[in-house]
């Protein structure tokens, strides 16, 4: 009997498959290309394409696609058949090296932020040789980048790949300076924990807001929410377990190590976590995972909700981005070593990360932002919008002991070398040195940093591009100070001095307390830490000269590309909110107000028939309904006016700010009135699926 894992990776044209099917010189050429030590010539590309086609057709594949990640945040694909007519008009399966390496999808309808005119339709896809080709639904998917006719990035992946090269160079240089000359390159290891909701498909189909916006724009809380904590890690419902089994089998065939699955904190909320892998592959695999979650849910009569806040009053969903830097010989540079010298290098990388985060907090906040995440960040269920780092008491104590040896702390003190040894306490740092702080947006968790702000629906590309770039800049600055020092012991002593200075300059970003508390908001303000309340406001950081210089100096983005990204995000915010407003107006006018009016008439007729003996309840309920009808109607009309006023500006940023500060609050006012009606509505008249049905019926 076959084991559940026998087909693991069977739908991936991985290294083992390539080694078996390709001639030795062709495989060697591909390996050099992956290692950035060469390029594929046409005969080599043709040989790889031929082997790839034969393998795919053995699996029943008829089409191929260049699978890319445009700046919509999702993925895109155009399917082309292998089938073509030969010179005699007979059918033949053809797939050349040129078809493998380069494609030309119509780029006119993808967001470009002004990088090209709408009538300029040319866009090009190029094979990302570092990410394995895979089969999805009988289509051969070739991971690619997507660029314009002039070479500007039209996707989120090309900048990510550039940032990986930049980080590799920076991290390798510093590791070499610490004496490890064998390290030739570095990569990031990323683990993306994916949270999501599952509800019965019939309820999803009955709610226009879920179908068009991904979240419920109104809905009264159920009598039970998550206050008993009985769903978290509880027994997985049978229907959900069947769904998860199906998802796992599909992911395993694609070589994705789906490892952990469990009930999350909110009712009907779940989580799937993979084993960590290389950065760009982890991002690709997460995009595939989200697609499989959605499509598999449909097969099981369910709807998978990836929105950050599909239901009010209970926890929303995130995507924790676990980040570490790994050398080509397997060393984790955020992993404490066994020797004092190793730990000096470890602390240097930790301090570099602290500096990076403190230098660019708003950029990091923006990288984890989307319209949906505005409903989640800072909502006493997710990290606040204020960026801080939690290190744990053990490492924090060591860093502060280094800081105490800083000249600024020694004024008026007698220096006694016996009182302080900067290497003391570094010979062993336990991996599980402290409890985890679930309120921190960035937390050190043993051998990695967990960036916990990312929204569940988002691509992780940009967040990791930002982490790579700010880390590379910080590492470069440290290496510049160490460069030219002759003796290794002097390098280590200088590194400790650099760590002291970095802690002295950036200690404000370290915080171990409750990130949900009002006291932290006040304390963060006192420290000078920025608190940007909304996604639309955070986007303006891309106009900041310091941020522009960061990306352009590293060669990851041009100034023109950054401007395009800013415009696209502003436009996406406005359009997303426009959809929500129009949907809410339609539901009020076609569903809510008619139901309220019908129920009002019902009680009115009952009161009329009862005459003087009619129960007082009838008149009281009529009075309640009358007031709510007027309130819902007035709030809808006011929201409509505010929405039109906000859209009167031609500037997307100004429009977005007006929407956030005037329209969005009015949406909440309207929601409050509809929710009050739901609390008293008769099921005879109000047919909208309720929270109690959606959250507790799977």
N, C-alpha and C positions, 0 to 999 in steps of 0.2 A: 504494500500500500504506500503510495507516494506521501512524503511529508509535506506540510503546508509551505515549506520554504524551498522545495526542489526547483521551482521555477524562478527563483530569485534572480533578477537581472536579465531574464530571458528576452525582454523587450528593449534591451539597451545594446547598442553596438559599442561595447566597452573595449578596454585595452586587451583583455584576453581574447575576445572575438577577433579583434584586428590582428593580433599576433598569429592566430590560427589561420586567418584567411589571406593575409597579405604577404608578399615576398619580403624577405629580410631587409633588403635595401629600402623598400618602400616604407616598411614599418619604422626603420631607423630615421628616415627623413621626416616622418610624421612626428616621432618623438622629439627630434631637434626643433621642429616648428613649435611644438607645445612648450618646450623649454626656452623659447624665444632665441634660439641659436641658429635659425635658418628659416627659409620660406619654401612653400610647396611649389615645385615647377609643374608644368602642365601634364607631362606623362605620369608623375607621381599622383597628382590629383585625379587623373583619369583612372588609375589603378585602384585607388581608394574608393572612388565612386562606383566602379564596377563591382567590387567586392561588397560594398554596402547595398547596392541594388539587389544582388543575388541573395544576400542574407534577408533583406526585407521581403522579397517576393516569396521566399521559403516560408515566411510567416503570414502569407496571404495579403501582403500590402500591394496596393495598386497605385497609390498617389504619394507624392512627397510635398513637403512645405518648408519654407524658411520661416521658422518660428521665432518671432521677435517681440520686443517689449516697448511699444510706442509710449509716448508721454501721457497716455490715458491712465496709466497705472496698471493696466491689464496686459494681456498678450494678444497677438494678432497672427493670422495665418492665411495663406492663399494656397489652395490645393492644386497641384498639377499632376496629371497622370503620367506614368512612365510610358504609356502607350502612344506611339507615333506611327505614321505610315513610312515604309521604306521607299526606295527609288521606284519600285514596281507598284507602289500603293498598297502593299501588304502590311498588316500590323506588326510592329516590333516594339519591344520594351527598351527604352533608351534613357540613360542617365549618365551624363558626362561630368568630368571634373569641373568644367565651367558652371554647369547647373548646380553642382554641390557648393562651390565656393561663393558664387555671386548670384543674386536674384534682383529683379526690378519690379517690386510691387508699386501700384499707383499710390503716391504719397499725398495726393491733393486733399484728402479728407482727414488726415491725421493732424493733431495739434502741432504747430510749428512755432508759435509765438512771434511770427514775423520773420523767421529765418528765410522764408521764400514766399512768393505770391501764391494765391490759391490756384491760379492757372498753370503754375509750374509743378507738374505732377510727378516729375522724376524723383524717385527715392531708391536707394540701393541697400540690399542686405548682404552681409558678408559673414561667412561661417566663423563661429567662435570655436576654434579647434580645441580649446581647453575644456569644453563642456560636451559630454557624450551625446551622440545622436540617439534618438529613442523612437519607439512606435507608440502612437496613441490613437486608438479607435481605427486601426488599420491604415494609418497615415504615417509615413516616415517623417519625423520632425527633426529639423536641423537647427539647433540653436544659433542665432545670428545676432549681429548688431545691425542697426538701421541708421543710415546717414543720408543727407541731402545730396543733390547734384554737386554742390560745392564742398562737400565733405563735413558739414556741420552735423553734430549728433542730433538725431531726431528721436532718440530713445533714451532709456535709463541705463542701458547695459554698457554702451561704449565708454561713458565716463567711469563706470564701476571698474571695467577692465584696466583703464588707464590708471586709476587710483591704486589698483592692486600692484601694478608695476612700480609706481612711485613708492608705495609703502615697502615693497620688497627691497628696493634699492636702499632706502633709509634704514630699515631695520637691520639688513645685512651689514651695512657699513658699521653700525654701532656694535653689533655682535663681534665683528672682526676686530674692532678696536679693543674689545675686552679680551682678545687673545684667541678666540675661536676662529681660526682662519679657514677651517674646513667648510664652514657654512657659505654657500654660494647664492642662496635665495631664500626668501621667506614668503609665506602666504598667510591669510587669515583663516581661522576656523570659525564657522558660524553655525549656531543652532537656533532654529526659529520655532518657538512654541506657538502653535496655532489654536486660538480659541474660537468657538462658533456656537450658534444656537441651532436646534432642530425643532421644527413644529410640524404638525400634520399638514399635508399639502392642501387639503380642502380649505383650511383656515387661511392659508397664504393666498389662495386664489380668490377668496372672498374679500380681501382687503387691498384696495387700490394703493394705499400708502406703502404696504410691504412690497408690492409688485414694482412700483415705480421709484421708490426712494430707499428701500431696504430697511426702513424702520417704521414703527407705529407713530404717527403724528399726534395721536391722542389715544387714551385708554386708561380707565381707572384701574388702580392696583387691585389685584385679587385679595381676598380675605387673608390668604396666606401668601407670603413672599419667600424670603430666604432667611428669616429671623431664627429659625430652628437649626440652621446649618445641617440639615439632614440630607440634602442632596449632594453636598460636597463629598467626593470620594465614596459615595454610596453605591449600592448595587446598580449596575448599568441596566436600564430597561431592555427587555428582550428584543423589541423592535430595533432599538438603537444598537444593541450588540450585533444583530444581523447586519445592519448597515456598516458598522465598524469593521466587521470581518471582511465584508466585500471591499471596503476601502483599502484595508491592509493588503489584501491579495493583489489588488491592482498596483499599489505603491511598491510592493516587493518585486513584482515583475519588472517594474521600472528602475529597480536598483535603489529605491529610496528606503532607508532604514527607519521605517515607522516603528518607534520603540514603545512609547508610552501613550495610553489613552485612559481617560477617566472623566467622571462627572466633575464639572466645575462648580463654583459657589452658587450661581443663580440657578433656579429651576430651568430645565430644558437647555442648559449650557454645558458644553463639553470641551475637552482639549485633546489635541494630538501633538506629540512631540517626537521629532526624529533624532537620530544620532548626528552629532555635528560633522560637517564636511567642509571642503574648501569653499571660500566665500561666494564666487560667482555661481558655482554649482548648487550651493545651498539656496541661493535666491531663485535660480531656475526651478529647483525641485519644489520650493514653496509655491511658486506660481502654478505648477502642475498639480500640487496637492489641493490648492483652493479650487481648481477646476474640477478635480475628481470628487471632492466633497460635495460640490453643487450638483453635479450630474448623477452621482450615485444616490444622493438623497431623493431625486426625482424617481429613480427606479424603485425605491422603497416606499413610495407614497409620502415622502417627507419634503420639506423645504429647508435648505441649509442657509442660515442668515449669517453673513460675514460682517455685517455692519457693526460699527463700534458700540452702538447703543440702540438696539432694536426695540427695547422695552424700557419704559420709565420706572423708576423706583426699585430696580434691581441692578446688579452689577452688569457692566458692559464687557466687551471683549477686546483683548489686546493681542499683540504678537511679540513676545519677548525675544529680543535679539541678543543672543549670547556670543560674545566676541573675544577672541584671543588671537595671538600671533604665533605662528609655528614655523620653525626653521625647516630647511629641506632634509635635515637628518632627524627630524621628529621632536626637537626641543620646543616646549611651550614657554615662551618668554615671559608669560605671566604666572609661571609655575615656580613656587619656591624651590630652590635647589638644596642639596645636602651639605654643601660647603659654604663657608662665609663668602668666598669670592663669587660663587654663583649667586648668592643672595644680594650682593652689591649690584650685580647686573639686573637682578629681578627688581630691586628697589628703584633702580634708575629707570626702568621701563614703566614702573608704577607711577613714578613722579612725572615722567613724560606724559603719561595719560592724564594725570591731574592737571598739568599745565594746559594740555590741549583742550580739555573740557572747560576750564576756567576762561580760556582765551576766546572761546566761541560758543557760549551757552545758548544764545538765541538761534544761531545756525543749527545747533543740535535740536533745539526745540522745534524749529521749522521742519527739519528732516523727518520728524515723527508726526507731522501735522497733516490733517485732512479735515474736510467739513464734518465728517462723522466723529472724529476724535475730539472736537470741541465739546461734545456732550459728555465725554468721559474723563478727560484730564482734569484733575483737581476735584473730582466728584466723590471724594471719600471712598473710592474703590480702586483708584488708579493713581499713579504718581502725579504730583502737582505739576503745573506748568513751569514751576521754578526748578531750574537745573541744579542738582547737587550730587555729591558722590558719597556713598556709604562704603567704608573700607573694612569695618569690623575692628573691634577693640585692640586685637593683638597687633595688627599691622599699623593701625593708627597710633598706638603707643610708641612703636619703634620710630615712626616718622616724626612724631612730636619730640621724641628723645633726641633725634638728629637736629630738629629745629632748636631745641634748648642749647645746642652747641653753636648756634649761629651767633655771629658777633653782636647782632642787635639785642640778643638776650643776655649777653655777658657784661654789659655795662655795669660798673661798680662791683663786679664779682672778681674773686681771685681765681685765676685759671689754674686748675690742678689737673694734670693729665690723668691722675689716678681716679678722679671723680667721674670721668666720662670716657668710655671706650666706644667709638662709633660702630665697631664691628660686634660688640657684645650683644647677644640676643639674636644675631642674624644666622647663627649656624643651623638653626632649625625653626622653620615656620610651619606650624600645623596647617593642613589643608582646610579642615573644618574648624577654623579658629574662633568662630562666633556664630550667633544666631543670625538668620537672614532678616533684613529690614525690608518688609514688603511695601513700605511707603516711599522708598527711595527710587528716583527715576534712573539712577545709574548706581549699581551695586557690585562690589567685588565679591565673587562667590567661590573663592578657593583657588581657581586657576584661570579665571576669565572675568570679564566685566559684562554684567547683564543690563542692557539698555532696555528698560521696561516701558517706555512711553509709546512705542510704535503701535499704530492702530491695526486692528485685525484684518481690515480689508486692503491694507496698503501693500505695495511692493516694497521689499526691503532694500532695493538697489540704492536709492539715494542716501538712506541713513548710513549704509556701510561705506558709500563713497565719501561721505562727510567724515566718518570716523577714520577712514584710511588717510584722508588728506590732512586733517588736523593733527593726527598722530605722526605722520611723516614729517610735517613741519617741526614739530616739537623734537623729534629724534634728530633731525638735521641740526637743530640749534645746539643740542647736547654734543653731537659728534664734532661740530665745529670747534667746540671748546676742548675736546679731548684729542683732536687731531694734532699730530706732531709730537706728542709726549712719548719719550723713548721707552721708558721702562713700564712694565705691566703694573707693578705695585703703585707707581705714581699715577697711572690711569685710574686705578681703583680709588686712591685717595682723592683725586680730583673729582671723580664721579660722586663720592660722598659729599664733597663740598657743593657740587652742583645740586644734589638732592636737598641739602640744607637751604640753599637759596630758593629753590623751587617751592619748598614747603613754606618758607617765609613769605614768598610772593603770592602764593595761590591757596593758602590754607582756608580762605573764606569759602571755598567750594565744598569743603568737607563738612558733612553733617550726619550725625548718627541718631538723631531724635525722630519724633513723629512728624513726618512730612505732611500729614493731613491737618495738623493743628493750625489754628489762627495765630498762635504764638510764633510758629515758624515763618509765616508770611511777614510778620513784623520784624523778626530777626533777620530774615533774608534781605528785607529792605534796608535795615541798618547796615548790613554787610555790603550793600551795593549790588546785590544779585538781581538781574532783570526778571521781571514777572510779566510776560507777554500773554494776555488773556485769550487771544484768538489766533486761529490759523491765518486769517487774512492779514492781520497785523504782523505776524512773524515773517511773512513772505518778503516784506520790505528790507530784510537783512541782506538780500541778494544785491541791493544797491549800495551796500556799505563798501567803502574802498578797501578796508582791511580784508573783507571776505573776497572781493574781486581779486585782490592781490594774491590771496592764498591759492585760489584755483588756477589763476593764470600763470603764476610763477611756477607751479608744479606741472603745468601743461595738461591739466585735466579738463578744464572748461576755458573757452574764450569768453571775453566780456560780452560778446554778442550772444553766445549760447546761454550765459547766465541771465541776460535780459529776457531772452525767449522763455526760459524756464519760469522766470517770475511772472511774465505775462500769462503764460499757460495756467499757472496755479491760481492767479487772480481770476481768470476767466472761468476756470473750473469751479471755483467757489461760488461765483455769481450764478452760474448755470445750475449748479446743484441746488442752491437755495431757491432759485426760480422754479425749479421742478417741484420742490417741496411746497412752496406757496401755492402754486397752481393746483397741486393735488389736494391740498387742504381745503382750498376754496371749492373745488368740485365735490369733495366728500361732504362738506357742510351743506351745500346747496342741493345735492341729489340724494343724500342718505340721512344726514343728521337732522336737519330742519324738517324734512317731510315726516320722519319718524316722530319727532317731538310734537309736530302739529297734529298728527293722527292720534297720538296718545292724549293730547289735550282735548281734542274733539270727543274722544271716547268717554273721558271723565265728565266732560260737559254734558253729553247726552245722558249719562247715568244720573248726574245730579238733577237734570231737568225732569227725567222720568220719576225720580224719587220725590220730587216736590219738597214740601216742608220737612218731610221725614228723611230726606237724603242724608247719609252719613257726613259728618264734618270732614272726614278724611278726603272726600271728593273735592270739596272747595279748597282745602289746603293744598292738595296735590295740583289742582288747576292753577293756584296762585304760584306755586313753585315752578311749574312748567311755563307759565306765562312769562315769569321773570327770566328764566333760562333761555327761552326762545328769543326774547328781546336782546339779552346779553350776547348770545351766540351770533345773532344777525348783526348787531352793532359792532362786535369785535371783528367779524368777518369783513364788514365794510371798511372798518378802520385799517385793518391789515392790508386790504386791497389798495387803499389810498397810499399808505406808507410804502408799499412795494412799488407802486408806480412812481412815487416821488424819488425813491432810491435809484430807480432805473433811468431817471431823467439825465443823469450824468453819463458822459461818454467815457469817463475814466473808470476802468474796472476796479482799481483799488478803492477809489472814493465810493463807488457803488457798493462794493463789498463791505466797507466800514459802515455805511448807512444801513445796509441789510442787517449786519451783526448787531448794531446798537439801537435800531428802531424796529425793524421788521421781526427779527427773531424774538425779542421780548414780547411783541404783540402776538406772535404765534403761541407763546406760552400762556398768555392771557386767554386766548381762545381755547386752548387745550384745557385750561382749568374749568371753563364753563361746560365744555363737552364732557369732561370727566365727571363733573357733578351730575350731569344728566345720566350718564352710564350707571352711576351708583343707585339711581332710583328707577331706571328705565324698565319697562315691562318687555319681556322677551316676545310678547305678542306683536309688538310694533318695532322694536329695535333689533335688527338682525345682524348687526356687525359682530364678528367673533370677539369674545371678551378675553381678557388676560387669563382668567382662570381656565378657560378652554384651551387656549393656545399653549400655555406653559405647563399644564398638568395632564394633558391627554395623550402622551406618548408612552 
